[in-house]
Amino acid sequence: MKAYLNGKIIPENKACVSIFDRGLLYGDGLLDTMRAEDGAVLFLPEHLKRLKKGAKALGIPIKAFKAFDEDIKAGVIEKLLKANGLNKGAAYIRITVTRGVDKSGYMPQKDPVPTFIIACKPVDLEHVLKLQKNGVKAVIIKGYGPPIPSIKTLNYLPSVLGKAEAIKKGAYEGIFTDNDTSVREGTASNIFIVKNGKLMTPMLKERLSSEGILPGIMRGVILWLAKKNKLDAEETKLYVEDLLMCEEAFLTNSISEIVPVTKINGSVIGTGKRGPITRLLQDALKDFKQ
């Protein structure tokens, strides 16, 4: 396999970073993951916009993106997919940006040169389609969550531990909650429910804090599709009780798109199968992408 590192497509075993890269030392950086179908990246402008918004929030100079932007416009992601034989079918793409190499301690020197990485791998589409049809189990995760939920930073340990806890409990996904039992998001997904016929999802927080959720790209697409299909949809505060008493629930992210949740903490959601609004939105997304 090949990867992109600072302007070059090279074999992945040669795509190495310094032991003084701040992404490695301090998790000082951010990432974005996206899906490609038949060599074309889905919602690429939206992903890049979120990536740069995160970089600005972390104080990584946007001017440092100039060469990277030029590579993106020149089709480097498409070239990377082709170089890896992934220009047919579905593929996973991850962009990683770190603040760069710096030896000055946890407070960086002024404007180190950022590190840019792009990696890709195939998506098991058969597995994803099975998840989308049959649904998954989820469990509530208490006590911790992403440190800055509104930014997709490299500080991913809460998600790693949350996913491990979910798997240990026999579930596919863990859903983070605040101390007041309000629902935040999954370890790698946003959460939607249908309650009393209304589509609902936790609200965003614009300011940097330990509150809020990630503004998922697929989350935004689903809200747009809901409006287009005249569904009653609301961004609001949700509690664990809302999840356990809802008629439908589903998870969203860019790779698996829309995955129904059939059980939460062992409680059956709705009929225990994919619900009608979930199916409607899956069909609407499929039509929209064609």
Residue frames relative to the residue before (quaternion, step in Angstrom):
aa qw qx qy qz dx dy dz
M 1.0000 0.0000 0.0000 0.0000 0.00 0.00 0.00
K 0.2710 -0.7484 0.5867 0.1492 3.53 -1.24 0.58
A 0.1494 -0.7731 0.6128 0.0676 3.54 -1.25 0.55
Y 0.4108 -0.6649 0.5609 0.2730 3.55 -1.33 0.29
L 0.0762 0.7805 -0.6170 0.0660 3.56 -0.92 0.94
N 0.8537 -0.1731 0.0812 0.4844 3.54 -0.63 1.22
G 0.8287 -0.2830 0.1078 0.4706 3.55 0.68 1.13
K 0.7537 0.3494 -0.2015 0.5189 3.60 1.22 -0.20
I 0.3009 -0.6976 0.6167 0.2059 3.54 -1.19 0.67
I 0.0836 0.8107 -0.5624 0.1398 3.55 -0.51 1.23
P 0.6467 -0.4850 0.3834 0.4468 3.64 -1.20 0.27
E 0.5568 -0.6563 0.3898 0.3277 3.57 -0.89 0.92
N 0.6441 0.5223 -0.3437 0.4407 3.62 1.07 -0.54
K 0.6833 0.4165 -0.2874 0.5263 3.58 1.30 -0.06
A 0.5445 0.6049 -0.3971 0.4242 3.58 1.31 -0.03
C 0.1719 0.8197 -0.5136 0.1866 3.57 0.34 1.30
V 0.2314 -0.7555 0.5954 0.1452 3.55 -1.18 0.62
S 0.6451 -0.5395 0.3914 0.3737 3.55 -1.28 0.42
I 0.5273 -0.6087 0.4845 0.3416 3.57 -1.18 0.55
F 0.6727 0.4565 -0.2948 0.5021 3.59 1.29 -0.16
D 0.3706 0.7076 -0.5137 0.3132 3.60 1.20 0.36
R 0.4713 -0.7201 0.4379 0.2601 3.56 -0.76 1.05
G 0.5526 0.5846 -0.4031 0.4363 3.58 1.19 -0.33
L 0.6739 0.4748 -0.2706 0.4972 3.56 1.08 -0.79
L 0.7297 0.4643 -0.2476 0.4367 3.57 0.84 -0.99
Y 0.8461 0.1499 -0.0118 0.5114 3.58 0.88 -0.97
G 0.4528 -0.6593 0.4746 0.3674 3.61 1.20 -0.05
D 0.3693 0.7599 -0.4504 0.2887 3.54 1.27 0.52
G 0.6237 0.4902 -0.3743 0.4803 3.53 0.18 1.29
L 0.3167 -0.7410 0.5626 0.1843 3.53 -1.28 -0.17
L 0.2006 -0.7738 0.5916 0.1050 3.52 -1.31 0.26
D 0.0693 -0.7557 0.6419 0.1099 3.51 -1.35 0.13
T 0.1677 -0.7832 0.5927 0.0847 3.54 -1.02 0.82
M 0.0018 -0.8069 0.5888 -0.0477 3.54 -0.99 0.83
R 0.3953 -0.7095 0.5412 0.2180 3.50 -1.32 0.30
A 0.1601 -0.7538 0.6297 0.0978 3.53 -1.14 0.74
E 0.1100 -0.7646 0.6310 0.0719 3.54 -1.17 0.64
D 0.8405 -0.0688 -0.0180 0.5371 3.55 -0.69 1.18
G 0.7594 -0.4291 0.1899 0.4507 3.53 0.93 1.01
A 0.6610 0.4730 -0.3074 0.4948 3.59 1.28 -0.06
V 0.3683 -0.7392 0.5230 0.2109 3.60 -0.79 1.02
L 0.3532 -0.7420 0.5347 0.1973 3.56 -0.85 0.98
F 0.8676 0.0278 -0.0475 0.4942 3.56 -1.02 0.95
L 0.1379 0.8396 -0.5136 0.1108 3.58 1.05 0.75
P 0.6570 0.5067 -0.3500 0.4348 3.69 0.78 -0.82
E 0.6519 0.5159 -0.3162 0.4571 3.58 1.01 -0.81
H 0.6481 0.5099 -0.3201 0.4664 3.59 0.98 -0.79
L 0.6753 0.4903 -0.3000 0.4622 3.59 0.91 -0.88
K 0.6148 0.5428 -0.3396 0.4604 3.57 1.07 -0.72
R 0.6653 0.4881 -0.3017 0.4777 3.59 0.94 -0.87
L 0.6222 0.5510 -0.3325 0.4457 3.57 1.02 -0.83
K 0.7071 0.4532 -0.2656 0.4734 3.59 0.86 -0.94
K 0.6022 0.5394 -0.3606 0.4651 3.57 1.09 -0.61
G 0.6474 0.5093 -0.3055 0.4778 3.57 1.05 -0.78
A 0.6370 0.5299 -0.3215 0.4583 3.57 1.02 -0.84
K 0.6401 0.5225 -0.3181 0.4648 3.57 0.99 -0.84
A 0.6587 0.5153 -0.3072 0.4540 3.57 0.96 -0.88
L 0.7052 0.4424 -0.2558 0.4915 3.58 1.09 -0.71
G 0.5046 -0.6700 0.4151 0.3524 3.58 1.25 -0.15
I 0.4199 0.6544 -0.5045 0.3755 3.58 1.15 0.55
P 0.4564 -0.7340 0.4190 0.2782 3.62 -0.47 1.15
I 0.4544 -0.6920 0.4943 0.2652 3.57 -0.84 0.99
K 0.5831 0.5884 -0.3768 0.4144 3.59 1.11 -0.61
A 0.6011 0.5754 -0.3524 0.4283 3.59 1.20 -0.51
F 0.6037 0.5734 -0.3412 0.4362 3.59 1.29 -0.25
K 0.4076 0.7641 -0.4519 0.2138 3.60 1.22 -0.25
A 0.7107 0.4375 -0.2690 0.4807 3.62 0.72 -1.02
F 0.6300 0.5337 -0.3249 0.4612 3.57 1.05 -0.78
D 0.6399 0.5256 -0.3144 0.4641 3.58 0.97 -0.86
E 0.6471 0.5188 -0.3168 0.4602 3.56 0.99 -0.85
D 0.6417 0.5143 -0.3195 0.4707 3.58 1.04 -0.77
I 0.6360 0.5242 -0.3262 0.4629 3.58 1.00 -0.83
K 0.6691 0.4959 -0.2943 0.4687 3.59 0.92 -0.93
A 0.6734 0.4835 -0.2857 0.4808 3.58 1.13 -0.63
G 0.5692 -0.6527 0.3528 0.3543 3.58 1.32 0.14
V 0.2309 0.8163 -0.5098 0.1430 3.60 1.08 0.56
I 0.6217 0.5303 -0.3602 0.4500 3.62 1.03 -0.65
E 0.6537 0.5071 -0.3059 0.4711 3.57 0.95 -0.89
K 0.6410 0.5169 -0.3155 0.4716 3.59 1.04 -0.79
L 0.6454 0.5179 -0.3141 0.4654 3.57 1.03 -0.82
L 0.6314 0.5246 -0.3306 0.4656 3.58 0.98 -0.82
K 0.6715 0.4978 -0.2944 0.4633 3.57 0.92 -0.93
A 0.6467 0.5335 -0.3165 0.4438 3.58 0.99 -0.85
N 0.7284 0.3927 -0.2208 0.5162 3.56 1.21 -0.57
G 0.5168 -0.6675 0.4017 0.3549 3.58 1.26 0.22
L 0.5252 0.6503 -0.3865 0.3897 3.57 1.21 0.56
N 0.4153 0.7183 -0.4667 0.3062 3.58 1.17 0.48
K 0.6869 0.3329 -0.2847 0.5800 3.57 1.32 0.25
G 0.7668 0.3050 -0.2436 0.5096 3.56 -1.00 0.79
A 0.6424 -0.5272 0.3992 0.3874 3.56 -1.29 -0.34
A 0.0481 -0.8013 0.5963 -0.0051 3.55 -1.06 0.80
Y 0.3665 -0.6881 0.5912 0.2067 3.51 -1.31 0.62
I 0.0611 -0.7885 0.6119 0.0089 3.57 -0.93 0.92
R 0.0540 -0.7844 0.6174 0.0245 3.55 -0.96 0.87
I 0.1495 -0.7421 0.6487 0.0780 3.53 -0.99 0.99
T 0.0667 -0.7814 0.6204 0.0122 3.56 -0.87 1.00
V 0.0305 -0.7743 0.6320 -0.0034 3.56 -0.95 0.94
T 0.0758 -0.7824 0.6166 0.0436 3.58 -0.80 1.00
R 0.6294 -0.5315 0.3917 0.4098 3.56 -1.24 0.31
G 0.5912 -0.6058 0.3449 0.4056 3.57 1.23 -0.38
V 0.6887 -0.4710 0.3671 0.4112 3.54 -1.37 -0.13
D 0.1663 0.7808 -0.5794 0.1646 3.55 -0.83 1.02
K 0.2091 -0.8090 0.5431 0.0825 3.60 -0.83 1.01
S 0.5233 0.7101 -0.3720 0.2890 3.58 1.25 0.00
G 0.6746 -0.4540 0.3207 0.4859 3.63 1.18 0.05
Y 0.7418 -0.4315 0.2516 0.4474 3.56 -1.24 -0.05
M 0.6430 0.4131 -0.3298 0.5542 3.61 1.24 -0.26
P 0.3608 -0.7865 0.4563 0.2076 3.61 -0.43 1.17
Q 0.5401 -0.5496 0.5112 0.3806 3.50 -1.32 0.33
K 0.6680 -0.5099 0.3445 0.4183 3.59 -1.21 0.22
D 0.8793 -0.1299 0.0497 0.4555 3.54 -0.82 1.18
P 0.0151 0.7691 -0.6368 0.0516 3.62 0.30 1.16
V 0.5645 -0.6059 0.4346 0.3540 3.59 -1.18 0.48
P 0.4117 -0.7370 0.4723 0.2534 3.64 -0.58 1.08
T 0.3626 -0.6862 0.5885 0.2263 3.53 -1.29 0.51
F 0.1125 -0.7952 0.5947 0.0366 3.58 -0.89 0.99
I 0.0009 -0.8027 0.5936 -0.0571 3.55 -0.78 1.08
I 0.0169 -0.7551 0.6540 0.0418 3.56 -1.13 0.70
A 0.0105 0.7821 -0.6223 0.0318 3.56 -0.88 0.99
C 0.0725 -0.8031 0.5902 0.0374 3.56 -1.15 0.53
K 0.0101 -0.7742 0.6328 -0.0016 3.53 -1.28 0.43
P 0.5999 -0.5801 0.3962 0.3829 3.60 -1.17 0.40
V 0.3292 -0.6936 0.6012 0.2215 3.54 -1.28 0.51
D 0.3844 -0.6927 0.5612 0.2399 3.55 -0.95 0.91
L 0.2109 -0.8377 0.4932 0.1028 3.55 0.19 1.32
E 0.6091 0.5565 -0.3543 0.4401 3.58 1.04 -0.68
H 0.6529 0.5027 -0.2999 0.4807 3.56 1.04 -0.83
V 0.6489 0.5193 -0.3161 0.4575 3.59 0.95 -0.88
L 0.6593 0.5080 -0.3102 0.4594 3.60 0.90 -0.89
K 0.6220 0.5342 -0.3330 0.4657 3.57 1.09 -0.71
L 0.6419 0.5139 -0.3140 0.4746 3.58 0.99 -0.84
Q 0.6679 0.5207 -0.2930 0.4438 3.56 0.94 -0.95
K 0.7022 0.4542 -0.2614 0.4820 3.58 1.08 -0.66
N 0.7984 0.3535 -0.1600 0.4605 3.57 0.74 -1.09
G 0.4139 -0.7281 0.4587 0.2970 3.56 1.17 -0.47
V 0.3022 -0.7517 0.5682 0.1439 3.55 -1.35 0.19
K 0.4540 -0.6355 0.5449 0.3052 3.53 -1.39 0.20
A 0.1001 -0.7809 0.6138 0.0578 3.56 -1.16 0.64
V 0.1654 -0.7607 0.6166 0.1176 3.55 -1.28 0.39
I 0.5032 -0.6387 0.4965 0.3037 3.54 -1.24 0.52
I 0.1852 -0.7666 0.6088 0.0855 3.57 -0.96 0.96
K 0.0929 -0.8146 0.5723 0.0164 3.59 -0.71 1.08
G 0.7527 0.4691 -0.2965 0.3541 3.52 -1.29 0.41
Y 0.8095 0.0046 -0.0021 0.5871 3.59 1.15 -0.35
G 0.0188 0.7813 -0.6236 0.0192 3.53 -1.35 0.21
P 0.7454 -0.3706 0.2693 0.4842 3.60 -1.24 -0.05
P 0.5195 -0.6754 0.4205 0.3118 3.64 -0.88 0.87
I 0.7690 0.0621 -0.0409 0.6349 3.60 1.07 -0.73
P 0.2178 -0.8527 0.4536 0.1400 3.60 0.33 1.22
S 0.6603 0.5485 -0.3203 0.4006 3.60 1.02 -0.69
I 0.7277 0.3308 -0.2151 0.5610 3.59 1.29 -0.19
K 0.3791 -0.7132 0.5420 0.2320 3.57 -0.99 0.85
T 0.0174 0.8422 -0.5362 0.0540 3.57 0.41 1.26
L 0.6202 -0.5425 0.4204 0.3800 3.55 -1.36 0.12
N 0.5263 0.6110 -0.4152 0.4210 3.59 1.29 -0.04
Y 0.1180 0.8622 -0.4716 0.1421 3.54 0.47 1.28
L 0.3661 0.7727 -0.4669 0.2258 3.58 1.25 0.06
P 0.6267 0.5253 -0.3717 0.4394 3.68 0.88 -0.69
S 0.6608 0.4977 -0.3119 0.4673 3.58 1.00 -0.78
V 0.6203 0.5343 -0.3368 0.4651 3.57 1.04 -0.77
L 0.6962 0.4628 -0.2710 0.4772 3.59 0.86 -0.97
G 0.6425 0.5319 -0.3172 0.4512 3.56 1.04 -0.79
K 0.6517 0.4990 -0.3081 0.4811 3.56 0.99 -0.83
A 0.6403 0.5226 -0.3216 0.4620 3.58 0.99 -0.84
E 0.6429 0.5159 -0.3174 0.4689 3.59 1.01 -0.80
A 0.6431 0.5249 -0.3202 0.4564 3.57 0.98 -0.85
I 0.6682 0.4999 -0.2994 0.4626 3.56 0.88 -0.96
K 0.6292 0.5410 -0.3272 0.4522 3.58 1.00 -0.84
K 0.7177 0.4186 -0.2356 0.5041 3.58 1.11 -0.69
G 0.5871 -0.6301 0.3473 0.3710 3.56 1.27 0.28
A 0.5712 0.5874 -0.3731 0.4353 3.56 1.24 0.44
Y 0.5359 -0.6212 0.4774 0.3148 3.54 -1.32 0.33
E 0.8232 0.0804 0.0073 0.5620 3.58 0.93 -0.88
G 0.2758 -0.7279 0.6032 0.1739 3.53 -1.25 0.61
I 0.2185 -0.7798 0.5773 0.1042 3.57 -0.99 0.84
F 0.3531 -0.7583 0.5171 0.1815 3.55 -0.61 1.19
T 0.0774 -0.7738 0.6269 0.0463 3.55 -1.15 0.72
D 0.4793 -0.6289 0.5243 0.3160 3.54 -1.30 0.41
N 0.7184 -0.4509 0.3099 0.4297 3.57 -1.29 0.13
D 0.6915 0.4503 -0.2819 0.4895 3.58 1.15 -0.55
T 0.5313 -0.6599 0.3553 0.3951 3.58 1.37 0.37
S 0.4023 0.6691 -0.5230 0.3420 3.59 1.11 0.50
V 0.4683 -0.7100 0.4717 0.2324 3.54 -1.04 0.91
R 0.2267 -0.7802 0.5705 0.1204 3.55 -1.01 0.84
E 0.7000 -0.3825 0.3360 0.5009 3.59 0.17 -1.26
G 0.5740 -0.5618 0.4526 0.3874 3.54 -1.32 0.06
T 0.6800 -0.4784 0.3470 0.4339 3.57 -1.27 0.15
A 0.7968 0.0527 -0.0314 0.6012 3.60 1.18 -0.54
S 0.7118 0.4017 -0.2373 0.5250 3.56 1.10 0.66
N 0.3753 -0.6332 0.6051 0.3034 3.50 -1.39 0.14
I 0.3181 -0.7555 0.5490 0.1630 3.56 -1.21 0.58
F 0.0713 -0.7570 0.6488 0.0295 3.55 -1.09 0.86
I 0.0686 -0.7655 0.6341 0.0851 3.54 -1.22 0.50
V 0.2562 -0.6947 0.6360 0.2172 3.52 -1.38 0.20
K 0.0797 0.7942 -0.5934 0.1037 3.56 -0.63 1.16
N 0.8257 -0.0174 -0.0607 0.5606 3.55 -0.72 1.13
G 0.7174 -0.4725 0.2357 0.4544 3.54 1.05 0.87
K 0.6422 0.5250 -0.3179 0.4593 3.60 1.28 -0.10
L 0.3727 -0.7007 0.5656 0.2241 3.55 -1.01 0.88
M 0.0069 0.8224 -0.5645 0.0699 3.60 -0.71 1.08
T 0.0293 0.7813 -0.6225 0.0343 3.56 -1.14 0.71
P 0.5960 -0.5754 0.4028 0.3892 3.64 -1.05 0.60
M 0.4873 -0.6913 0.4669 0.2581 3.54 -1.09 0.79
L 0.5168 -0.6260 0.4958 0.3085 3.53 -1.32 0.42
K 0.2098 -0.7098 0.6477 0.1805 3.54 -1.38 0.24
E 0.3666 -0.7693 0.4810 0.2059 3.58 -0.58 1.10
R 0.6975 0.4728 -0.2913 0.4529 3.59 0.96 -0.75
L 0.5503 -0.5898 0.4743 0.3527 3.54 -1.25 0.46
S 0.3039 0.7242 -0.5737 0.2325 3.56 -0.72 1.07
S 0.6072 -0.5399 0.4239 0.4002 3.55 -1.31 -0.07
E 0.5891 0.5632 -0.3608 0.4534 3.57 1.32 0.06
G 0.6825 0.5236 -0.3438 0.3765 3.54 -1.33 0.01
I 0.3957 -0.6901 0.5615 0.2280 3.51 -1.38 -0.24
L 0.5961 -0.5323 0.4474 0.4015 3.53 -1.33 0.11
P 0.3885 -0.7010 0.5400 0.2571 3.61 -0.95 0.82
G 0.1728 -0.8375 0.5126 0.0777 3.55 0.34 1.27
I 0.5134 -0.6404 0.4704 0.3240 3.57 -0.98 0.81
M 0.6763 0.4717 -0.2959 0.4822 3.59 0.90 -0.89
R 0.5688 0.5800 -0.3757 0.4461 3.58 1.12 -0.61
G 0.6774 0.4901 -0.2840 0.4693 3.55 0.90 -0.95
V 0.6343 0.5284 -0.3253 0.4611 3.57 1.01 -0.80
I 0.6550 0.5164 -0.3132 0.4541 3.59 0.96 -0.88
L 0.6465 0.5032 -0.3284 0.4700 3.60 0.93 -0.79
W 0.6398 0.5149 -0.3185 0.4733 3.59 1.04 -0.75
L 0.6646 0.4959 -0.2985 0.4725 3.58 0.96 -0.89
A 0.6160 0.5466 -0.3445 0.4506 3.58 1.05 -0.73
K 0.6586 0.4971 -0.2995 0.4790 3.57 0.96 -0.88
K 0.6512 0.5264 -0.3087 0.4511 3.57 0.96 -0.90
N 0.7442 0.3770 -0.2060 0.5114 3.57 1.07 -0.75
K 0.4863 -0.7225 0.3862 0.3038 3.54 1.34 0.46
L 0.3292 0.7164 -0.5342 0.3051 3.54 0.98 0.91
D 0.4564 -0.6454 0.5352 0.2978 3.56 -1.13 0.65
A 0.0872 0.8180 -0.5558 0.1195 3.60 -0.36 1.25
E 0.0284 -0.8109 0.5837 -0.0316 3.56 -1.06 0.78
E 0.2625 -0.6977 0.6433 0.1749 3.54 -1.17 0.78
T 0.1706 0.8074 -0.5278 0.2012 3.55 -0.47 1.19
K 0.5814 -0.5380 0.4500 0.4123 3.55 -1.30 -0.08
L 0.1017 -0.7972 0.5947 0.0218 3.55 -0.80 1.06
Y 0.2228 -0.7644 0.5926 0.1222 3.53 -1.17 0.66
V 0.6947 -0.4661 0.3377 0.4313 3.56 -1.26 0.37
E 0.6145 0.5620 -0.3414 0.4360 3.58 1.02 -0.79
D 0.6253 0.5377 -0.3398 0.4521 3.59 1.03 -0.78
L 0.6511 0.5152 -0.3179 0.4578 3.57 0.97 -0.83
L 0.7106 0.4753 -0.2699 0.4431 3.56 0.87 -0.95
M 0.7420 0.3978 -0.2124 0.4961 3.60 1.18 -0.52
C 0.4962 0.6920 -0.4203 0.3135 3.60 1.23 0.03
E 0.5446 -0.6194 0.4611 0.3274 3.57 -1.33 0.31
E 0.7838 0.0271 0.0025 0.6204 3.56 1.16 -0.67
A 0.0032 -0.7628 0.6455 0.0388 3.53 -1.29 0.40
F 0.0646 0.7925 -0.6060 0.0215 3.55 -1.13 0.60
L 0.3793 -0.6995 0.5691 0.2073 3.52 -1.33 0.53
T 0.1112 -0.7898 0.5976 0.0824 3.57 -1.15 0.57
N 0.2247 0.7123 -0.6616 0.0667 3.50 -1.29 0.61
S 0.7018 -0.5168 0.2965 0.3905 3.55 -1.24 0.31
I 0.6851 0.4869 -0.2959 0.4539 3.61 1.08 -0.58
S 0.7861 0.2961 -0.1547 0.5200 3.61 0.75 -1.04
E 0.3516 -0.7815 0.4427 0.2638 3.57 1.39 -0.21
I 0.7764 -0.2601 0.2113 0.5337 3.66 -0.18 -1.18
V 0.0197 0.8080 -0.5847 0.0697 3.58 -0.52 1.22
P 0.3891 -0.7335 0.5035 0.2388 3.63 -0.61 1.07
V 0.2546 -0.7167 0.6240 0.1790 3.55 -1.24 0.57
T 0.2068 -0.8203 0.5273 0.0796 3.57 -0.62 1.15
K 0.7891 0.0792 -0.0504 0.6071 3.58 1.21 -0.50
I 0.0601 -0.7592 0.6462 0.0497 3.56 -1.16 0.70
N 0.8279 -0.0484 -0.0317 0.5578 3.58 -0.64 1.15
G 0.7250 -0.4412 0.2389 0.4719 3.56 1.05 0.74
S 0.6082 0.5497 -0.3590 0.4461 3.60 1.23 -0.27
V 0.4369 -0.7010 0.5011 0.2579 3.57 -0.85 0.96
I 0.2790 -0.7506 0.5795 0.1516 3.57 -0.95 0.94
G 0.8352 -0.0145 -0.0339 0.5487 3.56 -0.66 1.14
T 0.7997 -0.2119 0.1999 0.5250 3.53 -0.76 -1.11
G 0.5226 -0.6274 0.4154 0.4008 3.56 1.28 -0.14
K 0.6931 0.3845 -0.2647 0.5492 3.53 1.32 0.24
R 0.7018 -0.4317 0.3451 0.4496 3.57 -1.32 0.16
G 0.3254 -0.7853 0.5023 0.1583 3.57 -0.75 1.10
P 0.7004 -0.5085 0.3131 0.3909 3.59 -1.27 0.34
I 0.6702 0.4741 -0.3149 0.4764 3.62 0.96 -0.75
T 0.5998 0.5415 -0.3532 0.4715 3.58 1.08 -0.69
R 0.6728 0.4919 -0.2898 0.4705 3.57 0.89 -0.94
L 0.6252 0.5451 -0.3340 0.4477 3.58 1.00 -0.84
L 0.6980 0.4650 -0.2744 0.4705 3.58 0.90 -0.93
Q 0.5962 0.5410 -0.3604 0.4711 3.60 1.08 -0.62
D 0.6740 0.4849 -0.2915 0.4750 3.58 0.91 -0.91
A 0.6454 0.5245 -0.3177 0.4555 3.58 1.01 -0.85
L 0.6447 0.5099 -0.3204 0.4708 3.59 1.01 -0.79
K 0.6387 0.5296 -0.3203 0.4571 3.57 0.95 -0.86
D 0.6664 0.4925 -0.2950 0.4758 3.58 0.95 -0.89
F 0.6484 0.5417 -0.3128 0.4339 3.57 1.00 -0.87
K 0.6881 0.4905 -0.2769 0.4574 3.59 1.02 -0.80
Q 0.6246 0.5693 -0.3420 0.4109 3.60 1.17 -0.45
